[in-house]
Amino acid sequence: MSLCRAGSLPAALLSSGAASHRLNGCCHRSLHAIAARPRRRDHLRSISGRRAYTTEPKDADIAVLGGGLTGLSAAYYLAKKLPSTANITLYESSDRLGGWIKTDRVPVDVGGKQGVVLFERGARSLTSLAGNTFRYDDLVLYDLALDLGLKISSPGSKPRYIYYPDHLVTMPPFAPFADFLREPLFLQSFGAGLALAFNTLRRRQLPAQDYSVAEWLYKITNSRKAVGTLASAMMHGIYGGDINKLSARSVLDRIYWGWYLPNPGFHARPMPMPEKEILEALGKDKEIQKLALSPKNALLDFGESGMETLPRAMADALRSQPNVTIKTGEDVWGLTYDQKIKKIEIASSKSSEQPQRFDKVISTLSSQDTASLAPYKLRAFSKAHSVSIMRVNLWFPQENLKPPGLGYLIPNTVAPETNPEHALGVFFDSDVQVRSADEPAGTKLFVLMGGHYYDEPGAKIPSEDEAIIQARSLLERHLGIPRDAPCHAVAGLAKNCIPQHNVGHQDLLRDAHRELCTHFEGRLAVAGGSYGRIGAIASLRAGYDAALSTKSGLENTGLEYLNQLQDFAVVPIEKIPVRRFK
């Protein structure tokens, strides 16, 4: 296989008054205090909780559904980790790979300026996770970059804003001191900060109930509006979601779990067990360490090459492998499991005469799309929900039409008349992206609209032309850019693009795990934002995890991690060579 470049840690269990939820539904032990004892992790547990037999994928035929970042990453690491006798087939319904990651180079001729402007139609950057000791998804990115010869850039640190109540408010650390004494956003937060400080002195137990983000933050701060403003802005930028519906346990990650974890002191850090495992697997690589420790800010990208550089490089590497087949323009219609021969039959738009059979199928499609492939057997996934986002890219020949920075997010606490377009945020792409030699100077903006707002009764999703008009009205109201100012604009709807991890999400996944085991005996696995963290860098990690899980046995569903949600490793900082501590 040519897809490559030329100590035991103590475990900690979360202190909790709630029962741990095992996938077999029969384990109800409470977790008390830190236990410094080694844990051995079974690669697979059956529904009964007993150790199940696994089938090695040595000569397996494996299908990956979906050619986005997760699917490409899964196929890439399957090809890298499995013997060359394994055959890998990647299905993608569209005529291109990369999913929502798409970089367009658009010819412009506006206001006497001509050239080619780079428009990112999806994610415009990756989170660097610099300083984050609770997640190590970035190690997969660095591993890929080293394998594929990609150069990663880190844009400089710039101001961020929140629009509240009717103007832009600069966020720390760039906010001037005077703003803390006059801005309603900060003044409303003082009481919440005092309540939070007081509550940190009280004993905290993990609740059995899954709270919404809004309810959980109220419980720890005694504040709704101030904290709700900040939280809804953040969730608009990440999920396009409603904090009154999103699950705190599922989406707040280290903020939520960190509230309940015992403090290990200055010389150690708590982390989920899967993070400890990837730290041990990739964190020992000296080249990865070098990239992880290089000076960087919060964001990463690929410079003037654009974000689509990454999926293109993975696709090119896969095409060079003799045991990998890529099928674009082929829509998968259904999955049928033959228990006698332990294979899944795929019915697709091009397989009517000879359906394909596989030993393992990994779906990186959304929950709803996965459910549609076996609607009577995957009922749990059909209960999940995703939101749609309207994306508008605009380029103005005039420079400096907005304040310097990364952009601003819009919370759901602003008055409706200040945001009738249901905008979620505006990103200042011309301040972040590297301008190529053939791109003229100007102001480049990216407007996000919709999300959970489009789910409201009576809400109308605009056409692309209507979306451009709405975006220009918003920019005039918020930034003072005249709506008739010359510009080049394009719009597009990303339908059902962001999974919503609403209250009860983890219970839904536990039900889905049981269905995958019952009806497919684990031969169908899932990976991606519907089933774990969302975001571009999380997608790479999800594909990596799916490949390693498949390597350990064909019967893994990809949801076994739910067994470890309350298990944490306490790791000395000297054992974390991919983070800076000085």
BELQUI-V707124 format. One line per field, one symbol per residue. ss: DSSP state (2 for helix, 1 for strand, 0 for the rest). phi: phi as a letter, one per 40 degrees, with the letter a starting at -180 (. if undefined). A space follows every 10 residues. Layout:
ss = ???
phi = ???
//
This chain:
ss = 0000000000 1110010010 0000000001 0000001000 0000100000 1000000000 1111100022 2222222222 2000001111 1100000000 0011111111 0011111111 0000011000 0000000222 2222222200 0010000001 1110000111 0000000022 2202222022 2222222220 0000010000 0122222222 2000222222 2222222200 0000011222 2002222222 0000000111 1122222222 2200022222 2220000011 1022200222 2222222220 0001111100 0111111100 0011111100 0000011101 1110002222 2200000022 2200111111 1111110000 0000001111 0000022200 0011111022 2200000000 0011111111 2222200000 0002222222 2222222220 0000000111 1111111111 0100222222 2222222222 0001110000 0000022222 2222222222 2200000002 2222001111 1122200000 00
phi = .bcacd.cbc bbbccacccc bcccgbbbcc bbgcbcbcbb bccabcdcgc cbcbbccdbc cbbbchbccc cccccccccc ccccccbbbb bbcccabhgc cabbbbcbab fgbbibbcbc cbdbabccfd gcbbabdccc dcccccccgc ccbbdccbcb bbcacaacbc cdccccdccc bbcddccccc cccccccccc cccbbccccc ccdccccccc bfbbcccccc ccccccccbg bcccbccccc bcfccccccb ccccgcbabc acdccccccc cbccccccdc ccccdabcbb abgccgccdc cccccccccc cccbbbbcgb ccbabbbbcc bfbbcbcbcb bccbdcbbca bbcbccdccc cccaccbbcc ccccabbbbc bbbbbbcccf caccichabb cccccdccac cfcbibbccc cbcccccccc cibbbbbbbh gcccccdgcb cccccccccc ccccccccbg cdcbcdabbb bacccfcbcb ccdgdccccc ccdccccccb fgcbbbahcc bacbhccccc cccdcccccc cciccccgbc cccbdbbbcb bdcccbcbbc bb
//
